[in-house]
């Protein structure tokens, strides 16, 4: 008897899980539609330059590539739908005003993002194009939190950062690209000793500010400390104002990490990760990425988020089982 074995970190979705995923997909897409988001369905496969343009080296490494037998050009299986939606907004829709788009589909990764995770994710998300103000960031945050509430997960929380905090400090100091890259790595690792060593050629105020960033994580008190102790740079001041607005409006518990630089070469403003009970890592990620449409000939403000629908459905299933167990035990 022949054994049918799937590739590592690739799995079938069986009936019970498939039903949970499909119910949640419908509920969330209905929620997005009711909020004015239009559904788009980009292809699973397209030319690789469209898939990774402006998205950074990490996405290039995560993308499966193959040669198109018709054109001879390199094609890719999408590892992220966001660049595709940016292409649709910039190149196909080409609207002047604010555009709200949503999507849901499978993405493939060459390697699992974390131990034990799948390489085929179901990505669901929402994007706003054409609005540079904090109102768009607040809308995206509220929609993400509403999605977690609709999903019925437990202990949802959002971790928020802003790439302009670090970027404004190093660029005001004219650190240079090579030093900026080294400081970026050290800040991401929260390696204060390495930060101090790398920053020794910079002025004292800059050195102190950079060494402080890895310590600025926690609740809203982080923003108070940042305002008192970080330099008064216009871009940094605006970033902190955005974070304050997000903090006040967030409907679920929020924490802040001013050394969070995920997607540094891709994001341009606030970034956030959402967590909930039953999922080991982030169940959703998002932020502002105003330059993503530039490669498609139309750079305009953009912000949004994407959800790992399979993980969210798994957390939802765990919550529902706990509720049923609680009801049964009380009888």
N, C-alpha and C positions, 0 to 999 in steps of 0.2 A: 504494500500500500504506500502510495507516494505521500510524503509529508509536505503540505503547502506552508511554507514559512515566509512571513513578510520581512522586509528589511528592518534593521534595528531602528527602534523608536518610531515605527510606523504601525498603526493599529487599526483594526476594524472597530466601528462603533455599533454596538449591539442594541437590540430594541429598546430596552428601558432607558439607556443613556440617550439614544437617538431621539426618543420621544421628549425627554427633558430639554435637549438642545433645540429641537424644533419649536416647542412651546415658547421657550425663551426668545428665540429668534423672532417669532411672530409678535410677541409682546413688545419687544424693544423696537422693532421696525415700525410698529404701530405708534409707539410713543414718539419716535423721531418724526414720523409723518404728521402727527398731530401738532408738533412744534414747528412745522414748516420745512422740514428737511426732505429733499427729493432723492429717491433711490436711484443709484447708478450701478451697473454691473460690468466692470472692466474685465477683459479677458485674462485667463490664467497664464497665458503665454504671450510674450511680445518681445521686440528687439531689446537687447540687454541694456543699451544706453538709456532707453526710456525708463527702465525699471530702477536704475541706480543713480540717475542723474541728480546731483545735489543732495544725495542722501548719505554720502560718506562711505568710508572704506569698509566699515563693519557690514553694511548691507550687501556690498559687493561679495564679501566672503560667504555670506549666508545664501547666495543665489545659485541655484542649479543652472548650468549653462549647457547649451547644445547648438549644433549647427543646423540652420534651416535648409532643408533639401531643395527648396524652390529658389531661394535667393542667394544662398551661400553665406548669409550673414549670421552673426552670433545672436542667439535668442536666449531668453531666460524664463524660468518658472518663477513667478513672483514670490518674493519673500516678505513683501509688505504692500498693502493696497494703497497707502496714502500717496506715493508718487504718481500712481495711475490716476487717482482722483484729481490731483493737481494738474495733470496733463489734460484731463477732460475739461476742467474749469478754464484753463488758460487757452487751450487750442481748439476745443470743439464748441463749448458753450459761449465763451468769449462775451460774457455779459458785463455791463458797466457797473451795476449796483452790487449789493450784497447777495451772495449765493450760498445757500445751505444745502449740502449734499450728504447722503449717508450710503452705506454699503454693507454687504456681508458676503463672505466667501472664504474659500480655503487658501492658505498660503503654505509654502514649503520652505524649510530651512535645511541647509546642508548638514548642520550639526544641531543637536538639541540645545536650547538656550540655558538649560540647567539640568543637572543629573536627574534622570527618570522622566523628563518631560518629552512630549511628542515632537516630531519634526514636521508634522502636518497640523497646523493650527487652524481654527475657524475664527477669522478676524471680523469683527463687527465694529463699525465706527461712524463718527459724524464729524463733519468739517464745516467751518465758516470761512468763506473767502470774501475779501473786499472790505473788511472792517478792522481798522488798526487800533481802536480804542479798547479800554479795559472792559467795556460792556460786553464785548465778544468773549473775552476770557471768562468773565463771570457767567455768561450764558452757557459756555462749554462745561465749566465746572458744575453748574447746577444740573445740566442734562446728564452728566456722568453720574453724579450722586443720585439723581432720580432713577437712573438705570439700575444702580445697585439696590435701591429700595424696591423697585418693581421686581427685581430678581429674588428678593426675599432673603438675601444673605445676612449673616450675623456679624456684628462688630466691624462694620465697614469704617474705613478711615482713609484719609488722603494725605500723602506726603508731598509738599510743595517746595520748589526751588525756583531760581531765576538765573539763567546763564549770564545776564548782563552784570550781575554783582561782581563776579570774578573778571569778566571781560573788561569792564570799565576800569578796574583797578590796574590791570597789567597794561592796558593801552594808554591810559593817562600817564603812566610811568615810562611809556615808549620802550617797553621791555624787549621788543623784537620777536619775530616768529619762533625762532629756535628756543629762546628762554620761555616764551609763553607756552610752548608745547611741553617743555620739561616741568614747568609749574603746574600745568594742567594735570599731568600724570600724578604728581605728588599730592595735589589737592584731592584728586579722586580717591587716592589711597588713604587720605587723612594722615599723611606722613609729615608731621610738623617739622621734624628735624631736617628732612629733605627740602621742605619749603624754605626754611631759614637758610640752608646752605646755598640753594639755587638763587635766592633773592639777595645775596650779600652785596651784589653790585648796585642794587637799587637804593633809593633814599629810605631813611628810617621809617617814615610814615607808611610807605608802601610795604616795607618788610613787615611791620607790625600788623597791617591790615590783612596781608596774605596769611600770616601765621595764625591769625584769629579765625579765619573762615572755617577750618575743620572743627572748631569748637562751637560754631553757631548752628546748633541743631537742637530741636525740642519744640515746645509750644510757642504761643504768640509772644512770650517774653524774649524769644530770639530776635524778633523784629525791633523790639525796644532797645536791646543791647546793640544791634547793628546800627541803628540810628545814632546812638551815642558814641560809638567807638570806631566806626568806619569813616573814611574821608568823605567830604562833601563834594562829590563828583556828580554832575547833572544826571548822567545816565543811571548811576547807582541810586540816586535819590528817587528817580522815577520808578526804578525797579522795586524799591522798598515800598513805594506808594501802591504799586500794583499788588504786592504781596499782602499789604494791610487790607486792601479792598477784598481780596480773595479770602483772607482770614475771617473777616467780619461776616461774609455772605455764605461761607461754606456750611451746608446743612448737616454734615457729618463731622466727627472729630478730625481736626487738621493738625499736622505737624510740619515743621519747616527745617530744611537742610540747605544752608547757603554754600556748602561745598558740593552739592549735587550738580554735576555737569554732564549728565547723560545726554548724548546727542549734541555735544557742544558745537560741532561743525555743521549741524543741521538745524538745531533750534535757535531762535533769536530772542526769546523772552521767557515768560513763566513756563515751567515744566512741572508735571505732577504724575505721581504713581498712586494707584488705588489698591488697597489691600482689604481682605476680609477673612473671616475664619474659614478654615477648610482648604485654603489655597496657600502653598508654601511661599510663592513669590508674588509679584504684582499681578493682579487680575486685569488691570487696565493701565494704559499709559497715554500721556498726551502732552500738549503744550503748544506754544506759538512757533511758527516756522515761516517767516515772512518771505524768505528767499526761494522757497521750493519751486515756485512757478517761473522763476527767471530763466531757467534752462529751456523752458518751453515757449519763450518769447513774450512772457507776460508776468512780470513780477508784481505781486500784490499781496496785501496782508492775508495771513491765514492762521487759523488756530483750530484745534480739534483733539480728538482722542480715539483710541481703538481699544476694544475689549477682547480678551481671549475668551471667546464664547464657551468653548468646551470646559475650561476651568471654572468659569462662572456658573455654568449649568451643574457641574459637579458639586460646587459649594451649595448651590440651591438645593440639590438632591439630598445632601447631608442634612441641611436645615429641615427639610420636609420630613425626613426619616426621624429626626430627633423629636419633632412636634408630634408625629404619630405615636412614637414610643412613649412620650410623656402622657398622651391621652390614654393609651392602653394601661399604663402603670397606675393611673389614678382611678381606674375602674375597680 
